[in-house]
Amino acid sequence: MLPSRSFVFCLLSPSSKRTNICFPGVTMATNKGKPVALVTGGGSGIGRATAVRFAELGYSCVVADINEPSAKETLRMLQTPGIAVQVDVTMATSVEAMVTAAVQHFGRIDCAFNGAGIEGTTPARIADTPVDEFDRVMGVNAKGVWLCLKYEIAQMLQQEPVMSDPAKWADKPDVCRFRGVRGSIVNASSQAGLQSFPLYSPYCASKWAVLGLTQTAAVEYAKEGIRVNAICPGLVATPMHDRLKEKSPPAFSERLDSVHPVGRIATPEEVAQAVCWLCSDACPFTTGEHLKISGGL
Ligand SMILES: NC(=O)c1ccc[n+]([C@@H]2O[C@H](COP(=O)([O-])OP(=O)(O)OC[C@H]3O[C@@H](n4cnc5c(N)ncnc54)[C@H](O)[C@@H]3O)[C@@H](O)[C@H]2O)c1
């Protein structure tokens, strides 16, 4: 399905501002043009910081979010060509159209960060949690990631594998990297995907689900040169964190920021660095993994 004209609402091509790929010591996947990164949840927090970091590294970016103005705002921060796309990750047609828009503009998708997520509106123990809260949170955080994987992987399977630096691998055995990589995906799980998260059971369930999806997709597509990993951040200073603190009971809120042994919460930029590293050729043998970014928790 092709996106309607209004669907892709912004395209920037500041060719004069293009930067070269500059990840120290790391060869990034390249193709004829710039590598292309797609970021869902790109209008805020971790997604925005990740789009900005991808652009700093020379990627063309597809900034996708349900919130159109915020996606456009992120786009204005980028140094490389990009488009902003409105997407609702809970809807198959919308996710498919997002991928189509990316390919129409840039020809392929080298990396994707599936960062769109919600925390839920009603902190409560399970017996007091409304049923539709569970459906809503699982819809965005779990089904949304599944839909993104489905359409991103379908596109990546059609792409020619890319060898970033054949000379570097010439004397190596015929490993996957040497044959070339079709794409790399990182999903947003959470520290709450590794342990309990009292009062936020739908969120907790959705983030455990993301790890199951990540490992399954990684195994299903490993031989085709598609890597799939996840990040598990602790608390990160984003609008979601602010909402969590505001909504939760005072005793809970007060404890939130002091749970990390390092004594502070993360910045979105710190998480973005990890996402871009996992997407890059720095870790070609890493797939089906989750990376904890939680200050020692
Ligand atoms: N902030 C934290 O402490 C923290 C910790 C661990 C994991 N995470 C995860 O990281 C990801 C990013 O979180 P954040 O803190 O940047 O949150 P955020 O609220 O700042 O950003 C989330 C973005 O997702 C978008 N979004 C929501 N529903 C959507 C939908 N249906 N379709 C498309 N986009 C949608 C929002 O518009 C928003 O721009 C989330 O998956 C979150 O669960 C966050």
The ligand as an SDF file (V2000), in Angstrom:
LIG
                    3D

 44 48  0  0  0  0  0  0  0  0999 V2000
   11.8960    6.8290   30.0160 N   0  0  0  0  0  0  0  0  0  0  0  0
   12.1870    5.7210   30.6430 C   0  0  0  0  0  0  0  0  0  0  0  0
   12.4920    5.7650   31.8620 O   0  0  0  0  0  0  0  0  0  0  0  0
   12.1980    4.4000   29.9200 C   0  0  0  0  0  0  0  0  0  0  0  0
   12.8230    3.3140   30.5580 C   0  0  0  0  0  0  0  0  0  0  0  0
   12.8560    2.0780   29.9100 C   0  0  0  0  0  0  0  0  0  0  0  0
   12.2790    1.9280   28.6650 C   0  0  0  0  0  0  0  0  0  0  0  0
   11.6650    2.9770   28.0740 N   0  0  0  0  0  0  0  0  0  0  0  0
   11.0540    2.7330   26.7560 C   0  0  0  0  0  0  0  0  0  0  0  0
   11.7110    3.5110   25.7720 O   0  0  0  0  0  0  0  0  0  0  0  0
   10.7900    3.8850   24.7410 C   0  0  0  0  0  0  0  0  0  0  0  0
   10.8200    5.4090   24.6030 C   0  0  0  0  0  0  0  0  0  0  0  0
   10.3850    5.9720   25.8300 O   0  0  0  0  0  0  0  0  0  0  0  0
   10.5110    7.5130   26.1900 P   0  0  0  0  0  0  0  0  0  0  0  0
   10.8540    7.5740   27.6100 O   0  0  0  0  0  0  0  0  0  0  0  0
   11.3490    8.1810   25.1670 O   0  0  0  0  0  0  0  0  0  0  0  0
    8.9660    7.9390   26.0520 O   0  0  0  0  0  0  0  0  0  0  0  0
    8.3070    9.2720   25.4540 P   0  0  0  0  0  0  0  0  0  0  0  0
    6.9110    9.2710   25.9830 O   0  0  0  0  0  0  0  0  0  0  0  0
    9.1690   10.4370   25.6920 O   0  0  0  0  0  0  0  0  0  0  0  0
    8.2860    8.9630   23.8900 O   0  0  0  0  0  0  0  0  0  0  0  0
    7.4830    7.9390   23.3620 C   0  0  0  0  0  0  0  0  0  0  0  0
    7.0570    8.3350   21.9620 C   0  0  0  0  0  0  0  0  0  0  0  0
    6.2380    7.2710   21.4340 O   0  0  0  0  0  0  0  0  0  0  0  0
    5.1850    7.8720   20.6990 C   0  0  0  0  0  0  0  0  0  0  0  0
    4.0350    6.9700   20.5910 N   0  0  0  0  0  0  0  0  0  0  0  0
    3.1810    6.6060   21.5780 C   0  0  0  0  0  0  0  0  0  0  0  0
    2.2280    5.8040   21.0790 N   0  0  0  0  0  0  0  0  0  0  0  0
    2.4910    5.6500   19.7600 C   0  0  0  0  0  0  0  0  0  0  0  0
    1.8640    4.9410   18.7020 C   0  0  0  0  0  0  0  0  0  0  0  0
    0.7380    4.2270   18.9000 N   0  0  0  0  0  0  0  0  0  0  0  0
    2.4200    4.9770   17.4690 N   0  0  0  0  0  0  0  0  0  0  0  0
    3.5340    5.7090   17.2520 C   0  0  0  0  0  0  0  0  0  0  0  0
    4.1650    6.4180   18.2010 N   0  0  0  0  0  0  0  0  0  0  0  0
    3.6490    6.3900   19.4440 C   0  0  0  0  0  0  0  0  0  0  0  0
    4.8320    9.1340   21.5050 C   0  0  0  0  0  0  0  0  0  0  0  0
    4.1030   10.0700   20.7370 O   0  0  0  0  0  0  0  0  0  0  0  0
    6.2040    9.6200   21.9310 C   0  0  0  0  0  0  0  0  0  0  0  0
    6.7370   10.5230   20.9940 O   0  0  0  0  0  0  0  0  0  0  0  0
    9.4330    3.3410   25.1770 C   0  0  0  0  0  0  0  0  0  0  0  0
    9.1850    2.1280   24.5250 O   0  0  0  0  0  0  0  0  0  0  0  0
    9.5940    3.1360   26.6730 C   0  0  0  0  0  0  0  0  0  0  0  0
    8.7230    2.1420   27.1610 O   0  0  0  0  0  0  0  0  0  0  0  0
   11.6150    4.2130   28.6620 C   0  0  0  0  0  0  0  0  0  0  0  0
  1  2  1  0
  2  3  2  0
  2  4  1  0
  4  5  1  0
  4 44  2  0
  5  6  2  0
  6  7  1  0
  7  8  2  0
  8  9  1  0
  8 44  1  0
  9 10  1  0
  9 42  1  0
 10 11  1  0
 11 12  1  0
 11 40  1  0
 12 13  1  0
 13 14  1  0
 14 15  2  0
 14 16  1  0
 14 17  1  0
 17 18  1  0
 18 19  2  0
 18 20  1  0
 18 21  1  0
 21 22  1  0
 22 23  1  0
 23 24  1  0
 23 38  1  0
 24 25  1  0
 25 26  1  0
 25 36  1  0
 26 27  1  0
 26 35  1  0
 27 28  2  0
 28 29  1  0
 29 30  1  0
 29 35  2  0
 30 31  1  0
 30 32  2  0
 32 33  1  0
 33 34  2  0
 34 35  1  0
 36 37  1  0
 36 38  1  0
 38 39  1  0
 40 41  1  0
 40 42  1  0
 42 43  1  0
M  CHG  2   8   1  16  -1
M  END
$$$$
